[in-house]
Amino acid sequence: MERTEMSECRQAKFAGQAVVVGAGIAGLVAARVLADHFESVVVLEAAALPSTPTPRSGVAQARHQHGLLISGASELQRLFPGLREELTADGAPLFDFGSRASMTVAGCRLPRRPMDVVVQAFSRDLLEWRLRQRVTADTSVDVRDRSRVKALCWDDGGARVVGVRLEDGRMLDASLVVDSSGRFSPLPDWLGDAGYPRPAQQVTDADLVYATRTVAAPTQDFDALFQPYEAPEQPRGGFAARLEHGNWLVTLFGAGGDHPPVDPDGWRQFAASLHNPDLDQLLAGATPVPGGRIHVFRRTENRLTRYDRMRKWPEGLIALGDSVGAFNPAFGQGMATAVLEARVLSDHLARVRRGRSRRTDGLARSFQQDIGRIARKQWLMTASDDLVWQYRRQRKRLPLWLRPVPWYKGRLLRIMVNDPRLHTLFIHVFHMVKPVAALAGPRILAKVLFSSRGPDARDGVTGQRPARRADAKV
């Protein structure tokens, strides 16, 4: 960029400051984007922020697996050049998902083959800490912890948000307020207090529970392991990944009320019930790290807040991340979705600035509608499976439109075991590189409907038929 163009961009920044509520992944990425467009940015976090890569209080899910899909990782690398290299220097493994991830579907391990799908495994604590270091290095960004927001501040007509009120009574002016306070955001209440109708919410709950333990284990011939649950026959599954300190984070989960125990013996028996040879091998040589108790996470429901459908929406306010769409963590969509939403925010801000405006009028509603479409797509990926478990748990018959979904997906997974092209396509869809619709194109649809190989799927490593699961409760 020429020097004169850079000068014009600096002069064209929006007047005043942007305020971000929440210093999680979504809040930090939003702050990075806002710093390009506002004179100053303030990030407010209710909890104390650690000075080292350790858990942040108030984030119960932080001690469990967090996968960053490659769509989100690529965008993070664009926003924070060199981030991947920093994480690698911290010891976070970088590997090809196709050849170094053990993935089991339909009771069969998928053959490992290079796919040029490069992923990185790390704890949420390390990623958040690295992002905080980058964001706070920008002198235009001020990250304040122990600063709980209690309410929004409004103009006289109640049509524009002009700031926030903190718990201690202080007011903070803002040209734009970004709510990224997470799954349990108070924003619906704040809008209601100002006379706005409460947004509609869609909630789907598979009654999924996580139980996670950190262990030390010998080097394996894989860097990550994933065995998803499959509605409606297989309620159990697990993740494992080698993280930055060489330890393994192992998460077991169960849906539909079939939850993993929290005592060590019961947890180990639950793991054995998955009949996963790679997981058995990992745990056979594993020892719990000192203080490595089993952590449980129960609030895994999918929650989509339809701000995009509200007929009346205030200026000066947007929401993104889990505040809009909080998904079942088993699918690993949360962080990548938040990062992609931040990119949409950057595009909207740049468009307004190109119009030489120093105010954000008209931006909030159009942005909310755009990310509503993003969140809706991710919702559809997770909600169909979890709706099956929800109906089962409530002892209700599946609606007609939902009945073909588990059948189709089950056939798809079984065919995928012996179909390299379908396997590769599935992984690209899983990582949000290609749309879900790609798995229902004419050629794939024909395979699912007419292939005879699906029901006879065999383990991609041993060639044997999968072991029967007689111990799972459905």
N, C-alpha and C positions, 0 to 999 in steps of 0.2 A: 504493500500500500504506500502511495506517495505521502510525503510529509504534510502537504496541504489537505489531503483527504483525511489523514489521521487527526489533524487539527479540527476539521469540520465535525468529525464523529465525536470528539471530546466536547465541542460546543453544543452539539445537538442532544446531549444526554438529558433525560427527564429531570426536571427540577425537583428538589426535595429528596427525601430518602424513602427507600423501600424497607419494610419490616417483615421479617420471616419468623413465623411462630413454629418452633421446633427445630432442633439441630441434629436430626437423624440424617439418613442418606438423602432423602428427598429434600430436606431443608438446606443441606450443605450444597447440593447440586443446584438448587434454585438460587442460592446466594451467589454461586459462581456465575450463573447466567445474568443475574440482576446487576452484578458489578460492572458488566459491560454496558449497561444502559442507564444506570442511575448514578447520581453524584455520590451517594453513600448508601450502604446497606447495613441494617442491624438485624442480627439473628438472636432470638430470645429462646432460651432453653430453661425449662422449669427445674431440671435436675442439675446436680453438680457434674461438670465435665471432667473426666480424668485426664491427667497430663501424660499418661502412658497408654499403650493399647490394652486397656482393661475394660470390663463391662461397665456400661453406663447405667446408673440406677433407673428403675422405672421401665426397663426394656426387657420384659420376661423372656422374649424369644431370642435374645442375644446369645444365649448359651447353647443354641441349637444350630443346625446346619443352615447356612445361607449360601445359596448358589447364585452367582452372577452369570446370567445367560450371555452369549457372545454378542447379541444385539446391544445389550446394555454396556458390556465391557468395551466395545468399539467406540461407543459414544462417550463413555467416561475418558477413554484415552484421548479423544479429540478435545474434550473440555479441559483435561489435565494432562498435557503432554508429558510423557515420561513416567506416568503413574505405574504402568505395568512394570517398568524396570525397577522402580522403587520397591514395589511389592516383592519382586523377585529377589532383590537384595535383602529384603527382610526374611527371606526363606520360603515365600509362598510358591508352591510348585506350579509350573506351567507345563501343560501337556495337551496332546491331541485326544479329544473326547472319544473318538472312534476306536483308537488303538490302546488307550490307557485307562478307560473306564469300563468296569465290569457292570453290564446292564442285564437284568433278568426280567423278562416279560412272559406271561403265560406259562410260568414255571420253567422256562428255558433261558439259559444264558445266550445272549446274542454273540455271534462271532465278532471278534475284535478286528477292525480293519481301519487303516488310515482314512480320515475324512477331511483333513484340513479344517477341523473345527477345534481351534485352540482355546482352551479355557484355563482359568487359574483358580486355585483353591486357597482360601484364606478365611480367617475368622472375621465376623462382623466387626469385632473390636479393632482389628488391625486396619480394615478398610476405612472405618469411620475416623480413626485417629489420623491416618494419612490424609484423608480429605480435609479434616479440620486444620491440619498443618498447612495445607495448600491454601485454603480459604482465608485463614487468618494472616497469611503472609501478604495478602492484598491490603494495603493501608486504607482502602475505602470500605472495608468490611469490618464490622465490630461484632464479635460473637460474645454474648453475655450469658453466663449460666446463672442458676438460682434466680431466674427472672420469669415467674409464672404470669401468664396473661389471663386476666379474669373476664375481660369484656372488650368489645369493639367500641370505638368512638365514632359518632355519626355527625354529619352536618345537620343544620336545623331542619331540613326537609326529610331527613332519614333516607335520602336517595344515594348517598355516598359515604363510604367508610373513610375517615380522615385520620385514623390512628388507633391505638390500643391503650387499654388501662391495665396496669400491672396490679399484682396482688397487694402491694404496699400502697396503692392509691395513686402512684405516679402515672402521668399521661405521656404518651410518646406519639408525636405527630408522624404521619406517613402519607406519601403520595400513592403508595400501593401496599396493601397488606396481603401476605401470602400465608395461607394456613397449610402447614405441613406437619401438623401435630400428631398425625398417626391414626391408627385404627379406632381409637376412642375419642376422636376429635369432638370438642364441645361446640363446633360451629353451628350445627342445627339449632342448639339452644340459643346461641347468640343471635342468630337470625330471627328466631321466634320472639326473643325479648324486644327486638326492634320492630315487631309487627309484620314480619314476613312469614308466609306460610312455611311450615316445616317441609323439607324436601322428602320425597318418597324414598324409601330404602328397600332394597331387595336383599334378603338374607337367606342363604342356603347353608345348612349345617350338617356335615357328615358325621358329627360326633367323633371327630378324629382327635387322638391324643398322642403327643410326642413324649418319648422318654430317651434322654441323651446322656451319654457318658464319654469322657475323654480318657483314652487309653494310650499306653506306649506299646508299640508292636514292631516286630522285625519288618524289614523292607519287603514289600509284596511286588508282584509283577503287574500291579495296577495301582493307580493313584486315587481313584474314586470308585464308589460302588453305589448302584441305584437299583432298587427293586420296588416299583410302585405297587400300591394296592390296586385291585381291579374289581370294579362293581359289576355284578353283585356277589361273585363267588369268593373273591380273595380280599378279606378286609385288612390283612397284615402286609407290612412292607418295611423297608429300611433304607437308610443312606449311610455311607461312610466316606470320609475324605481325609487325606493326609494334609495337615495344615502347616503353618509356618514354622513351628518348633519341632517338626518331625513327628509329633503325636498325631493320633487319629481321633477324629470326632465321629462317634457312632450314634446314630439316631434310629430308634425303632418306633414304629407308629402303628396304630390300629384304628379302624373306622367302625362305625355302626355299633359302638359299645364294646368291641373286642379290643380292650386297651392293654398296652404293655405294663407289666408290673414294675414297681419302683424298688423292690428289693433285689440285690445282686443275683441271687439264684433264680428268681422268677424272671428277671430281665434276660438272663443268659438262656433260660429254657425257651422264652419267647423268640429269641434270635435263632435258636436251633430249629424252631418250628417252621422257619422260612425255607428250610431245605436248600440253602444257598451255599454251595461248596466254598466259594471265595470268602464269604462272610465267616463261615465256620473256620477256615484256615486262618483268617485274620485274628479272630478272637481266641483261637487255640493258643497262640503265642503272645497274647496281650496281657498286660497288667495295668490296673487302674493307676492313673497318676496320683500323687499325693493330694489328698483333699478332693479327689475326683468323684464326688457323689453323683447320683443319677438325678438329673434335672427334668422336670415335667412342664409341659406347656399344653393348656387345654383350650385356649380361645383361638381356635383355628377356623371359625366359620368364615364363609365368603360374605362380604358386605359391600354392596354397591349403592352409593348415595347419589341420587339422580339430580344433582345440581343443574345438569344440562337441560332438564325438562322444566325447570322453574320459569314461569312466565314473567316473574319480576325478579331482577337480580341487581344488586347495588354496584355502582361504580367503585373503583378503588379496592376491590376485594377479589381474590381468586383462591382456589383450593386445588391441591394436587397430591399425588402419592397415595398413601393408605387412607388419607382423609376422604378421598373420593372412592377408591376401590381397594379394599383389603381382601386379599385372596388367600385361599388355603395354601399354607407355605410349602406343601408337598410338591407343588408344581414349579416353585422357584421363580415366579414371575414378578414378585413385588419390587425388587431393586431395579430390574431392567425396565419395568413399566414406569417407575418414577423418573429414571434418567431420560427415557424417551419423551415423557411429558415435559421435562425441563427444556428439551430441544424445541418442542412446540411453543413453549413460552418465549424462547429466544426469537423464534421466527415471528411471532406476533409483535413483540416489542420492536424488532427491527423494521417491520412493516409500518408501524405507527411513526417511528422516527424518520423513515424515508419521506413521510408526509410533512416533515418539519414541525411536528407538534411536540410541545413539551409537556403535554398532559396525556393521560392514558384513557381518555374518554372512549367508550365503545370497545375497549380491549377485553374487559373482564367477561362479558357475556359470551363473546365469540370464542374466547379461549376455553371457557368452561364447556361449551358445546363441542369443541374439537377434542378435548381430552376425554369427554364423556364417551366419544366413539372409540377411543383407544381403550379405555377401561372396560367398555362393553364387550369388546372383542376378547379381552383376557378373561372376563367373567364367563363368557360362553365356553371357553376351554375347560374351566374348572367346574362350573355349576352343573353341567350335565351329569358328570360322574357323581358329584356329591348329592345331587337331587335323588339319585337312585338310592343312596344310603339313607337319606332323610325320609323318603317314602317307606323304605323298609323298616326303619326305626319307629315310624308312626303307624306301622301296620296298615298302610294304605296301598291301593293298587296304583301302579304307574299310569300316568295319563297316556293317551294313545300316541301323542307326538314323541314321548320320551322312550317308549318301549323298544324301538329299533336301535337306539343309541348304544346300549351296552353290547348288543349282539354284533353290531357293525364294528365297534372298537375291538371286541374280543377276536373277531375274525381277522381284522387288520393286524393285530399284534402277532397272532399265530403265523400268518403268512410272512410277516416281516422277518421272523427268525431265519428263514431260508431264502430271503429275497434281498440281496445287497442294495439294489437301487431304492427299494421301498424303505429299507433300514436307514439309508442316508437321507432320504426325504424326510422321514419321521424326525430324525435328529435335528434337521434344519428347521422344521416346524416347532419342535420342542424348544429350540433356542431363539424363537421369534425372528428368524431370518426369513422364513417363508410363511405365508398365511395358512391358517387352519384349513381353509377351503382347498388347499393343494392336496389334502388327504381324501378328498371326495371328488376329484376330477374323473373324467370318463374312464381312463385307463385303470386308475386305482379302484374305482367303483366296480368295474368288470372283474377285476381280480378278486375282490371281496365277495362278490355275488356268485362267481362261477368257479373259482379255484378250488381244487380238491385237496390242496396241500395244507390248508389251514388247520383242520382238526388234528392232523398227524404231525404237528410241530415237534421237533426234537431239539435237545440241547445243542447249541451251536458249538460247544467245546467238546462234549463227550459223544454226541450223536445219539444219546439215550432219550427215551420219552421222559417227561417231567414226573417227579414223584407226586403221588396223590396227597392232598392236604386233608387229612381226616380230623385234624385237631382244631381247625379254625371254627369259631362260632359265628354264625350269620343269623 
